[in-house]
Amino acid sequence: MWSPLSVSRWIFLLTLAVVMVLSASQVDSFGPVVELPCCRNVSARKIPRIKACFEQKPREGCRQHAFLVTSKRGKQWCIDPTAKWLKDKITRGELDCPPDLSILNEVLPFNEA
């Protein structure tokens, strides 16, 4: 059923594996690396005059579900997603907190308060 591989085939397969590993490691180095902010602690504090909002969904290395909020004065907070005032603002359409990276230009660099 399976025949033993010749030495030349082993060399070819090992070379191919090395090339694939090196190619995969090069892919990550071409683009800019953006380190996403991560809220580790959250607050239910009501924030006046919000400039930007971003929903942080749990991901590898950052398990906390939170909303990253920036005030018009530039202060930043990590808000608990169960905070009633935040839910109300989002439900009424007064606040948009997208779960994507487009808002990061306004939010980064993020300093957890």
N, C-alpha and C positions, 0 to 999 in steps of 0.2 A: 504494500500500500504506500508507505512513505519510503522513499529511497534516501540514503545518506547524501548530504550536500558535499560537493567538491570544495576544495580549499578556495578556489577562485570565486565560487558563489558565496561562501562565508565572508570573504574579503569585501565583495560587492555589497552584501547586505549590511555589514558593519559600517562601511563607508556611507551608504545611503542613510542609515540611522543617525550617524554623526552629523551629516549634512542637514537632516530634518531637524534635529535638536538645535543646531546653531542657527538655522533659518528662523525657527520659532522664537528664539531668544532675541533675534534682531528685530522682529516685528514690533515688540513693545518699546524699543529704544528710539523709533523714528518719530513718534508723536510726542507732543508735550504732555508732561505728567501733571495732572490736576489732583491735588489731594483734597478730597471732599471733607468738609467740616463734620464733626461728630459731637452731638450733644450727649453727655453722659449723665447729666442731672437736669431735671426739668422743674419749672415753676408754673403755678397757676396765676401768677401776677398779671393784672390787666395792664396792657401797654397802650398808652395814648399815641395818637398820630403815627400810625405804622406806615413806613415807606416800602418795605419789601417783606415778603413771607415766602418760605420754602418748606415743603413737607419733607422731613427726613424719615424715610421708611427704613425699617430694620434691614441690615445687610451684614455681610461678613466683616467683622472687625468693629462694627457699630450696631449694637442690638437694640438700642433705645428708639422707640417711635416718638417723634417730637416735631414741633414746628419751630424753625429758625426764623426769628422775627427781628427786623431792624427798624428802629424808630427814625423819624425824620431828623433827629439830632445825631444819628449815627450809632446809638447804643444798640447792643445786640443781646437777645435773650433766647433761651431754649424754653419753649412753652409746652406744657403738658397737653396732649391732644384731647384729653377729656375736659379741659377747662371750658366751662359753660359759656363765658363771654366770647371765646374764640369760635366755638361751634356756632353760636348765634350769628356772629359776623360773617362766617363762611356761608351759612344757610341763607342769610338775607342778601348775599351777593355783595356785601360791603368789602370783602377781603378775598383775594384770590391767592391760594397757596399751592402752586403747581408742584407735583412730585417729579420735576425734571431738572435738568442742569441749566436751563436758559437764564434763571434768576441769579446764578452764582456770580455773574459779573458785578452785580450790585452788592452781594453779601460777602464775598471773599475779600480780604482775609477775615475769617470768623474767629473771634475771641470769645470763648465760652464764659458767660458771666455767672 
